[in-house]
């Protein structure tokens, strides 16, 4: 009997040190939003940060953990934080976009975001979701698999977070405010960033690039996030290949490639094997833009630095792809396929309840005070609706039946049929409104996203909050509803939360509306969001016990 008791006590102590694989945790973080003087490009400016850090802190958790993140606003701006790619199952109150799911956290106020990482593992990220504050208020979210659950690829020796961004010497709020006054596009950034560093800068020798230290023979999992405001980026390392294993926190069939393309809002996990014996190798992050639109053409640089290599050793260089290298981008995009294994299946909807066709693009509306724009203002729209942000957040308006805030009549097809990807229109004006598209719980949706050539065609990274979706087709020109569905791929399409609509082309996504709430969908080029390229889905409650949105928390911010 005594031996049984000893064994029982040993087992209990063992399990307390090593929790069961299914055991989830509650993890607490505190985000103090504060001003911090930051110097880049030999120029300093007061900068909005989290905990005084740029980029902000990385959140670490495991699948099915619950996060309690207390955000304290110490700055003069209203603040809200979005947890980009987190499903927020029934917890839309914690999603974060200001005036969509919540009123912002006002100066001096506090809000604790409380949500569970249900069934998700991989790399996501967080960022401010109000004004242009996400220029510097951002960081990574690393969700490890449950304890004891391996990656579906060879275990790396080390893991590194790589966050790409943009930097303006000017105050970014001034940049966008001046643009809105003029009616024209804002100034492009002064530099791109790799983990908050531009690398070698022409006029600022003191700027140092990020150094990734590696050892020969070791494999590194790089968790790459594009936190840039307005630019898609190419990312590559001289003399090395990547093995792509995940995008947007969903495993993909591994493939090797020398250059990845990553749009604002997207994440990509790659394996990098340190196959050289020694040396320093250049890392580049450079813009991808295949339309006649101004971008910041400065390449950010870093180095992969092998153990034992002298700092004075010459760096082995690489040329970034040309800015308009569509073929490089397409090669990467076309290689993406869901893992679609027994453990990680691709549950693509095959019967569709709602067929939607949304045009995405630019327009021109009258603006008598916009002298620089000759009396016009550049705007953006979905199905010719330039979205107007409400004064009361949409989710509480829906939950508490507050009338007059929005209308549930967003058009399912464009109001005017024209050669979308081709020639320009004589009338480029848009309608305005706070219009939502209503979906019953568990409805299946197929959504065609069609770029327009109005003013200029452009690649739009479209992000849907509260959901992942499957990309079942893409192409150039105008979507043909009779022919193009014959080429849809429904077995193992890539699953994402942010998808690039190709310049002058289209993409088709599918998802199941199984998460009740109000869910924002918008272009993740911040300038286009500001101009109105956004809308929201209102997903109704279901009838089952776990099919309704939970009540709002007690500390929910008020408008």
C-alpha positions in Angstrom: 0.0 0.0 0.0 2.9 2.3 0.9 4.6 1.7 -2.4 1.4 2.6 -4.3 1.2 5.9 -2.3 4.8 6.8 -3.2 4.1 6.0 -6.8 1.0 8.1 -6.8 2.8 11.1 -5.2 5.6 10.8 -7.7 3.1 10.7 -10.6 1.2 13.8 -9.2 4.4 15.8 -8.9 5.5 14.8 -12.4 2.2 15.9 -14.0 2.3 19.2 -12.1 5.7 20.0 -13.7 4.8 18.6 -17.2 1.1 19.5 -17.9 -0.9 17.2 -20.1 -0.8 18.0 -23.8 -4.4 19.2 -23.8 -3.9 21.5 -20.8 -4.3 25.2 -21.7 -3.2 28.2 -19.8 -4.3 31.8 -19.1 -1.5 34.2 -20.0 -1.4 37.8 -18.9 0.2 40.7 -20.7 0.3 44.4 -20.0 0.5 46.9 -22.9 1.4 50.5 -21.8 0.8 52.7 -24.8 3.4 55.4 -24.3 5.3 58.1 -26.3 9.0 57.3 -26.8 11.7 59.3 -28.6 13.0 57.0 -31.3 15.9 57.8 -33.7 16.1 56.3 -37.2 17.8 57.6 -40.3 19.7 60.1 -38.1 16.5 61.8 -37.1 14.5 61.6 -33.9 10.8 61.9 -33.3 8.3 61.2 -30.5 6.7 57.9 -31.4 3.6 56.0 -30.2 4.8 52.6 -28.8 3.8 49.7 -26.6 6.0 49.5 -23.5 8.4 51.9 -25.1 9.5 49.3 -27.7 9.6 49.5 -31.5 8.6 47.0 -32.8 6.4 46.1 -29.8 6.7 43.0 -27.7 6.0 39.5 -29.1 3.2 37.6 -27.5 3.9 33.9 -26.8 1.2 31.4 -26.2 0.0 27.9 -27.2 -3.0 26.7 -29.1 -6.2 27.0 -27.0 -4.6 29.3 -24.4 -6.6 32.3 -23.2 -4.9 35.7 -23.3 -5.7 38.6 -21.0 -4.0 41.7 -22.4 -4.4 44.8 -20.4 -4.0 47.9 -22.6 -3.4 51.2 -20.7 -3.6 54.4 -22.9 -1.0 57.0 -21.8 -1.0 59.0 -25.0 -3.1 61.8 -26.5 -4.7 59.6 -29.2 -7.6 57.3 -28.9 -6.2 53.7 -29.2 -7.4 50.2 -30.1 -5.5 47.0 -30.7 -6.4 44.3 -33.3 -5.1 40.8 -32.9 -4.7 40.1 -36.6 -5.8 36.6 -37.7 -7.1 35.5 -34.3 -10.6 34.0 -35.0 -12.2 35.6 -31.9 -14.8 32.8 -31.8 -17.9 34.5 -30.2 -15.6 37.2 -28.7 -15.9 40.0 -31.2 -15.6 42.5 -28.4 -11.9 41.7 -28.3 -11.2 42.0 -32.0 -10.1 45.6 -31.8 -11.0 47.7 -34.9 -12.1 51.1 -33.6 -15.8 51.9 -34.3 -16.4 48.4 -35.8 -16.3 46.1 -32.8 -15.4 48.6 -30.1 -15.2 52.2 -29.2 -11.6 53.2 -28.8 -9.7 53.3 -25.5 -9.6 57.0 -24.7 -6.5 58.8 -23.2 -6.1 57.7 -19.6 -8.4 54.7 -20.0 -7.8 50.9 -19.7 -9.3 47.9 -21.5 -8.4 44.2 -21.1 -8.7 42.2 -24.2 -9.9 38.7 -23.2 -9.9 35.9 -25.9 -9.0 32.3 -26.5 -6.7 31.0 -29.3 -9.2 28.3 -30.3 -7.8 25.7 -32.7 -5.0 28.0 -33.9 -1.3 27.7 -34.0 1.4 29.5 -36.0 2.4 33.1 -36.5 -0.1 36.0 -36.3 0.4 39.6 -35.2 -1.1 42.5 -33.4 -1.4 46.2 -34.3 -3.2 49.4 -33.6 -6.4 49.7 -35.5 -7.2 53.4 -35.5 -5.8 56.4 -37.4 -2.3 55.5 -38.7 -1.0 54.4 -35.3 -0.1 51.0 -36.6 2.9 52.6 -38.3 4.8 51.9 -35.0 2.3 50.1 -32.8 2.7 46.5 -33.8 4.3 43.2 -32.8 4.2 39.4 -33.5 2.0 36.7 -31.9 3.7 33.3 -31.7 1.2 30.5 -31.1 3.0 27.2 -30.4 1.3 23.9 -30.9 -0.2 22.2 -27.8 2.4 20.5 -25.6 3.6 17.3 -27.1 2.2 18.1 -30.6 5.0 18.3 -33.2 5.2 20.5 -36.2 4.3 18.7 -39.4 7.8 19.5 -40.7 11.3 18.8 -39.4 11.7 20.4 -36.0 13.9 23.5 -36.3 16.9 24.1 -34.0 15.9 27.7 -33.3 13.1 30.1 -34.1 13.3 33.8 -34.9 10.7 36.5 -35.4 11.2 38.8 -38.4 8.9 41.8 -38.5 9.0 44.0 -41.6 7.7 47.6 -41.5 8.0 51.1 -42.8 9.3 54.3 -41.3 8.5 58.0 -41.8 10.8 60.7 -40.5 7.6 62.8 -40.2 4.7 62.2 -37.8 2.5 59.7 -39.6 -0.6 61.4 -38.4 0.5 64.6 -40.0 1.3 62.7 -43.2 -2.2 61.3 -43.6 -3.9 64.5 -42.4 -2.1 66.6 -45.0 -3.0 64.1 -47.7 -6.7 64.2 -46.7 -6.6 68.0 -46.8 -5.1 68.0 -50.3 -7.3 65.2 -51.7 -4.1 63.4 -53.0 -2.1 60.4 -52.0 0.1 60.7 -48.9 3.9 60.9 -49.0 5.6 57.5 -49.2 7.7 56.3 -46.3 11.4 57.2 -46.0 12.6 53.6 -45.3 11.6 50.0 -44.9 12.5 48.2 -41.7 13.6 44.7 -40.7 12.9 44.2 -36.9 12.8 48.0 -36.6 16.1 48.6 -38.4 16.6 50.0 -41.9 20.1 48.6 -42.4 22.6 50.5 -44.5 21.3 54.0 -45.1 23.0 56.3 -47.6 23.0 59.4 -45.5 23.1 57.8 -42.1 26.1 55.5 -41.4 25.1 55.1 -37.8 22.0 53.1 -38.7 22.7 49.4 -38.1 20.9 46.5 -39.7 19.4 43.6 -37.8 21.9 40.7 -37.5 20.6 37.1 -37.5 23.3 35.0 -35.9 23.4 31.4 -37.1 25.6 28.2 -36.8 26.6 26.0 -39.6 24.3 23.0 -40.0 21.4 24.4 -37.9 17.9 25.0 -39.1 16.0 28.2 -38.2 12.3 28.8 -38.4 11.8 32.4 -39.4 8.4 33.8 -38.5 8.0 36.7 -41.0 5.4 39.4 -40.6 4.7 42.3 -43.0 3.6 45.1 -40.7 4.2 47.8 -43.4 1.4 50.3 -43.8 1.2 50.5 -47.6 3.6 48.2 -49.3 4.0 44.6 -50.4 7.5 43.3 -49.9 9.9 40.8 -51.4 12.1 39.1 -48.8 15.2 37.1 -49.6 18.6 36.0 -48.2 21.8 35.9 -50.4 22.9 32.3 -51.2 20.1 30.5 -49.4 16.8 29.0 -50.1 13.7 29.1 -47.9 11.4 26.1 -47.3 7.9 27.7 -46.9 5.8 25.8 -44.3 3.0 28.1 -43.2 1.1 31.3 -44.2 -1.3 33.2 -41.9 -1.0 30.6 -39.2 -2.1 27.7 -41.5 0.3 24.9 -42.5 1.1 24.5 -46.2 2.7 21.8 -48.3 6.4 22.6 -48.0 8.2 24.0 -51.0 11.6 25.6 -51.6 12.0 29.1 -53.1 14.6 31.9 -53.0 12.2 34.8 -52.6 8.9 35.2 -50.8 6.4 38.0 -51.4 4.4 39.1 -48.4 1.6 41.7 -48.4 0.7 44.0 -45.4 -1.2 41.9 -42.9 0.2 38.6 -44.0 2.6 36.2 -42.2 4.9 33.5 -43.6 6.9 30.9 -41.8 10.0 29.6 -43.6 12.8 27.2 -42.7 16.3 28.5 -43.3 19.1 26.0 -43.1 22.5 27.4 -42.4 24.2 25.4 -45.1 27.3 27.5 -45.5 30.5 27.0 -43.4 31.1 30.6 -42.7 30.3 34.2 -43.9 27.9 37.1 -43.8 25.0 37.1 -46.2 22.8 40.0 -47.1 19.0 40.0 -46.3 16.8 42.3 -48.3 13.2 43.5 -47.9 12.2 45.5 -51.0 8.9 46.8 -52.5 6.7 44.9 -55.0 4.5 47.2 -57.1 3.5 46.3 -60.6 1.4 49.4 -61.3 2.5 53.0 -62.0 2.0 54.0 -58.4 4.7 55.7 -56.2 6.3 53.5 -53.5 9.2 53.8 -51.2 12.0 52.3 -53.3 14.6 52.0 -50.5 15.6 48.4 -49.7 15.9 47.4 -46.1 18.9 45.2 -45.3 20.0 42.9 -42.6 22.6 40.1 -42.4 22.7 36.4 -41.7 26.0 36.2 -39.7 27.6 32.7 -39.3 29.3 31.9 -36.1 33.0 32.5 -36.2 32.9 35.0 -39.0 34.7 38.3 -38.4 32.7 41.4 -38.4 35.1 42.9 -40.9 34.4 40.1 -43.4 32.8 41.3 -46.6 29.1 40.7 -46.9 28.0 38.3 -49.7 25.4 40.4 -51.6 22.2 39.7 -53.5 20.1 41.9 -55.8 16.4 42.2 -54.7 13.9 41.5 -57.5 12.9 44.4 -59.7 10.1 46.4 -58.2 7.6 45.2 -60.9 8.7 41.6 -60.8 5.2 40.1 -61.2 6.5 36.7 -62.2 8.5 36.4 -58.9 5.4 37.2 -56.9 3.2 34.9 -59.0 5.7 32.0 -58.7 5.4 32.3 -54.9 1.6 32.7 -54.8 0.9 29.8 -57.2 3.1 27.5 -55.1 0.9 27.8 -52.0 -1.3 24.8 -51.1 -2.9 23.8 -47.8 -1.3 20.8 -46.1 -4.7 19.1 -46.2 -3.6 16.2 -44.0 -5.8 14.0 -41.8 -4.8 16.1 -38.8 -5.0 19.5 -40.6 -7.7 19.1 -43.3 -8.8 21.8 -45.8 -12.5 22.0 -45.1 -13.5 23.9 -48.3 -17.2 24.6 -48.7 -18.5 22.8 -51.8 -22.1 24.0 -51.8 -22.6 27.8 -51.7 -25.5 29.7 -50.1 -24.3 33.3 -50.9 -22.6 34.1 -54.2 -21.1 37.6 -53.9 -19.2 39.7 -56.4 -17.3 42.7 -55.0 -15.2 45.2 -57.0 -12.3 46.8 -55.2 -10.6 50.0 -56.4 -10.3 53.7 -56.4 -12.5 56.7 -57.4 -12.8 60.5 -57.4 -15.4 62.4 -55.4 -15.9 66.2 -55.3 -14.0 68.2 -52.7 -14.3 71.9 -53.1 -11.5 72.6 -50.5 -9.0 70.2 -52.1 -7.1 72.8 -54.1 -4.1 70.4 -54.8 -6.6 67.9 -56.2 -8.3 70.4 -58.4 -11.5 70.2 -56.4 -11.5 66.4 -56.2 -10.5 63.9 -53.6 -9.2 60.4 -54.3 -11.4 57.8 -52.6 -11.6 54.0 -52.5 -14.6 51.7 -52.5 -16.0 48.2 -52.5 -18.9 47.8 -55.0 -18.7 51.6 -55.5 -19.6 52.1 -51.8 -17.0 54.3 -50.0 -17.5 53.2 -46.4 -18.3 55.9 -43.8 -17.0 55.1 -40.3 -19.8 55.4 -37.7 -19.7 57.4 -34.4 -21.0 54.4 -32.5 -19.2 51.0 -32.9 -21.1 48.6 -35.1 -21.0 45.5 -32.9 -22.6 47.1 -29.9 -25.1 48.8 -32.2 -26.1 45.4 -33.5 -26.0 43.7 -30.1 -28.1 46.3 -28.3 -30.4 47.1 -31.4 -29.3 50.7 -31.6 -31.0 52.1 -34.8 -29.6 54.7 -37.2 -25.9 53.5 -37.0 -25.8 51.3 -40.1 -28.0 49.7 -42.8 -27.8 45.9 -43.6 -28.1 46.5 -47.4 -24.5 46.3 -48.8 -24.8 45.4 -52.5 -24.0 41.7 -53.3 -23.0 42.7 -56.9 -21.6 46.0 -58.4 -24.2 48.6 -59.1 -22.8 49.2 -62.6 -21.4 46.6 -65.0 -18.3 47.8 -67.0 -14.9 46.6 -68.2 -13.6 46.4 -64.6 -10.0 45.8 -65.2 -9.8 47.7 -68.5 -10.4 51.3 -69.5 -11.3 54.2 -67.2 -14.8 55.5 -66.5 -16.1 59.0 -67.3 -17.8 59.1 -64.0 -15.5 58.0 -61.2 -17.7 59.1 -58.3 -18.7 56.7 -55.6 -21.6 56.4 -53.2 -21.0 56.7 -49.4 -22.6 54.9 -46.6 -22.2 52.6 -43.5 -23.6 49.5 -45.1 -23.2 45.9 -43.9 -23.9 42.6 -45.6 -26.0 40.2 -43.4 -25.3 36.5 -43.3 -27.2 33.8 -41.4 -25.2 31.7 -39.0 -23.3 28.8 -40.8 -24.1 30.1 -44.3 -21.4 29.3 -46.9 -20.1 32.2 -48.9 -18.3 32.5 -52.2 -16.8 35.9 -52.8 -15.3 37.1 -56.0 -12.9 40.1 -55.4 -12.4 42.0 -58.7 -9.8 44.7 -59.0 -10.8 47.7 -61.1 -8.6 49.9 -63.4 -10.3 53.1 -62.2 -7.5 55.6 -61.8 -5.0 52.7 -61.7 -5.1 48.9 -61.2 -3.4 47.8 -58.1 -2.8 44.7 -55.9 -5.1 44.9 -52.9 -4.4 42.8 -49.8 -7.9 42.2 -48.5 -8.2 41.1 -44.8 -11.3 39.6 -43.3 -11.6 39.8 -39.5 -13.0 36.8 -37.5 -12.4 34.2 -40.3 -10.0 32.3 -42.4 -11.0 31.6 -45.9 -9.9 29.4 -48.9 -8.5 30.9 -52.1 -10.2 28.7 -54.8 -9.2 30.7 -57.9 -7.4 33.7 -59.3 -6.7 35.2 -62.6 -6.0 38.4 -64.6 -8.6 40.5 -66.4 -12.3 40.3 -65.6 -13.7 37.3 -63.8 -15.8 35.1 -66.2 -18.6 33.4 -64.2 -19.2 30.8 -66.9 -15.7 29.7 -67.6 -13.5 30.5 -64.6 -15.2 28.3 -62.0 -14.2 25.3 -64.2 -10.6 25.9 -63.1 -11.3 26.3 -59.3 -9.1 24.2 -57.1 -11.2 22.8 -54.2 -9.0 19.9 -52.9 -6.1 21.8 -51.1 -6.5 25.5 -51.7 -4.4 27.8 -49.5 -6.2 29.0 -46.4 -5.5 32.6 -45.3 -6.9 35.7 -43.5 -5.4 38.2 -45.9 -5.4 37.7 -49.7 -3.8 39.7 -52.5 -6.2 40.6 -55.2 -3.9 40.8 -58.2 -3.4 44.1 -60.1 -6.0 44.1 -62.9 -7.3 40.7 -61.9 -9.5 38.8 -59.5 -9.4 36.2 -56.7 -12.2 34.0 -55.4 -12.5 33.0 -51.7 -14.8 30.7 -49.8 -15.7 30.6 -46.1 -18.4 29.4 -43.7 -20.0 32.0 -41.6 -19.8 30.1 -38.3 -18.6 33.0 -36.1 -21.4 35.4 -35.0 -20.7 39.1 -34.8 -19.8 42.1 -36.9 -16.6 41.4 -38.9 -14.6 44.0 -40.7 -13.3 43.4 -44.3 -10.9 46.0 -45.7 -7.8 46.6 -47.8 -4.7 46.3 -45.7 -3.0 49.1 -47.5 -3.7 51.7 -44.9 -4.1 54.5 -47.3 -6.9 52.6 -49.1 -8.6 51.8 -45.7 -8.5 55.5 -44.9 -10.0 56.3 -48.3 -12.9 53.9 -47.7 -12.0 50.5 -49.2 -13.8 48.7 -46.4 -17.1 47.1 -45.4 -18.4 44.6 -42.7 -20.3 41.4 -42.6 -23.0 41.0 -39.9 -23.2 37.3 -39.0 -26.3 36.4 -37.1 -26.5 34.2 -34.1 -27.2 30.5 -34.6 -29.8 28.5 -32.6 -27.3 26.2 -30.8 -25.9 26.8 -27.3 -22.5 27.9 -28.5 -23.6 29.8 -31.6 -24.3 33.2 -30.1 -21.9 36.1 -29.4 -21.0 36.3 -25.7 -22.1 39.4 -23.7 -19.7 42.3 -23.7 -17.1 42.6 -20.9 -17.7 45.0 -18.0 -14.8 47.2 -18.9 -15.8 47.6 -22.5 -14.9 51.1 -23.7 -17.6 53.7 -24.3 -17.8 56.1 -27.2 
